[in-house]
Amino acid sequence: MNNIELIKEIMEACPDDLIKKQMAFMLGRQRNPYESDNDEINQIIAQEKLSEYYKQLARDLDQMEPKHPDAIFKTHLEERKVGEAQLDSAKQNLAKTYVNAFVNAGLCNDLLISKKEGSDDWVFSNKDSGQFAAAASIGLL
């Protein structure tokens, strides 16, 4: 609603510091100009340490190591019937791109998009919408 007075009232009435921090993340996402007496809340709203918070979350979830999309899909565990049609390669690449982006979001590292020595560039190994998705997924990383 972008009502500073209402935001101030709600933030001051909240007794739980963790909930205040969560509300501060929401205010920061909306680029709200609310200012608190608490410096940590102001840093969260200003998104000064957003990358540090992402990395702390990754450590808490034990997700610091990047994951390859094939490890997420686990298609090697499925039983396939002889003659079963393979998923269209372009659709499969698009699915891998999205899974890679969301699984490794905010970690600044992945096993698919990031250029490694001697590997093909994933963005240019796709066509049309696959290239757009691969380029956009770099922003999530």
C-alpha positions as CSV (number, residue, x, y, z in Angstrom):
1,M,0.0,0.0,0.0
2,N,3.1,2.2,0.3
3,N,1.8,3.9,3.4
4,I,4.8,4.8,5.5
5,E,2.8,5.5,8.7
6,L,1.1,2.0,8.5
7,I,4.5,0.3,7.8
8,K,6.0,2.1,10.8
9,E,3.1,1.1,13.0
10,I,3.4,-2.6,12.0
11,M,7.2,-2.7,12.2
12,E,7.2,-1.1,15.7
13,A,4.3,-3.4,16.9
14,C,6.1,-6.6,15.9
15,P,7.7,-8.2,19.0
16,D,9.7,-10.9,17.1
17,D,13.1,-9.8,15.6
18,L,13.1,-12.6,13.0
19,I,9.7,-11.5,11.7
20,K,10.9,-7.9,11.6
21,K,13.9,-9.0,9.5
22,Q,11.6,-10.9,7.1
23,M,9.4,-7.9,6.7
24,A,12.6,-5.8,6.1
25,F,13.5,-8.2,3.3
26,M,10.1,-7.6,1.8
27,L,10.4,-3.8,2.2
28,G,13.8,-4.0,0.6
29,R,12.5,-5.9,-2.4
30,Q,9.9,-3.2,-2.9
31,R,12.6,-0.5,-2.5
32,N,10.6,1.1,0.3
33,P,12.1,4.1,2.0
34,Y,11.2,3.0,5.6
35,E,14.0,3.7,8.1
36,S,14.3,2.0,11.5
37,D,16.3,2.7,14.6
38,N,17.9,-0.7,14.1
39,D,21.0,-0.5,11.8
40,E,20.7,-4.2,10.8
41,I,17.1,-3.7,9.7
42,N,18.2,-0.6,7.7
43,Q,21.0,-2.7,6.0
44,I,18.4,-5.4,5.1
45,I,16.0,-2.8,3.6
46,A,18.9,-1.2,1.7
47,Q,19.9,-4.7,0.5
48,E,23.5,-3.9,1.4
49,K,24.4,-7.5,2.4
50,L,21.9,-9.5,0.3
51,S,24.6,-11.7,-1.2
52,E,25.9,-12.5,2.2
53,Y,22.4,-13.5,3.3
54,Y,22.0,-15.8,0.3
55,K,25.3,-17.5,1.0
56,Q,24.3,-17.9,4.7
57,L,21.0,-19.5,3.6
58,A,22.9,-21.8,1.3
59,R,25.2,-22.9,4.1
60,D,22.2,-23.4,6.4
61,L,20.6,-25.6,3.8
62,D,23.9,-27.4,3.0
63,Q,23.7,-26.3,-0.6
64,M,27.1,-24.6,-1.1
65,E,28.3,-27.0,-3.8
66,P,26.7,-26.4,-7.2
67,K,24.4,-29.2,-8.5
68,H,24.1,-30.3,-12.1
69,P,20.6,-30.6,-13.5
70,D,21.1,-34.3,-14.2
71,A,21.5,-34.9,-10.5
72,I,18.2,-33.2,-9.8
73,F,16.2,-35.1,-12.6
74,K,17.7,-38.5,-11.7
75,T,16.5,-39.8,-15.0
76,H,19.1,-42.6,-14.8
77,L,16.9,-44.2,-12.1
78,E,13.8,-44.4,-14.3
79,E,13.0,-47.6,-16.2
80,R,12.6,-47.0,-19.9
81,K,10.8,-49.2,-22.3
82,V,12.4,-50.1,-25.6
83,G,11.3,-47.7,-28.3
84,E,10.1,-45.0,-25.8
85,A,10.3,-41.6,-27.5
86,Q,13.0,-39.3,-26.2
87,L,12.0,-35.9,-25.0
88,D,12.7,-33.3,-27.7
89,S,16.3,-32.1,-27.3
90,A,15.4,-28.4,-27.3
91,K,12.8,-28.9,-24.5
92,Q,15.2,-31.0,-22.5
93,N,17.9,-28.3,-22.8
94,L,15.4,-25.7,-21.7
95,A,14.3,-27.7,-18.7
96,K,18.0,-28.2,-17.8
97,T,18.6,-24.5,-18.0
98,Y,15.7,-23.6,-15.7
99,V,16.5,-26.3,-13.2
100,N,20.1,-25.2,-13.1
101,A,19.2,-21.6,-12.6
102,F,16.8,-22.2,-9.7
103,V,18.8,-24.9,-7.9
104,N,22.0,-22.8,-8.0
105,A,20.3,-19.4,-7.6
106,G,22.4,-16.9,-5.7
107,L,25.4,-19.2,-5.3
108,C,27.5,-17.4,-8.1
109,N,28.5,-20.9,-9.3
110,D,27.0,-23.7,-11.3
111,L,28.1,-26.7,-13.4
112,L,26.2,-25.9,-16.6
113,I,26.2,-22.2,-17.6
114,S,29.6,-21.1,-16.2
115,K,32.3,-21.4,-18.7
116,K,34.8,-24.1,-17.9
117,E,38.1,-24.8,-19.6
118,G,37.5,-27.0,-22.6
119,S,33.7,-27.0,-22.4
120,D,31.2,-25.7,-24.9
121,D,29.3,-22.5,-24.1
122,W,25.8,-23.5,-23.0
123,V,24.2,-20.3,-24.1
124,F,25.3,-20.7,-27.7
125,S,24.7,-24.5,-27.8
126,N,20.9,-23.7,-27.6
127,K,18.7,-22.0,-30.1
128,D,16.0,-19.3,-30.0
129,S,14.2,-19.4,-26.6
130,G,16.8,-21.7,-25.2
131,Q,19.4,-18.9,-25.7
132,F,17.2,-16.4,-24.0
133,A,16.6,-18.7,-21.1
134,A,20.3,-19.5,-20.7
135,A,21.3,-15.8,-20.8
136,A,18.6,-14.9,-18.3
137,S,19.5,-17.7,-16.0
138,I,23.0,-16.1,-15.5
139,G,21.2,-13.3,-13.6
140,L,19.9,-15.8,-11.1
141,L,23.3,-17.3,-10.5
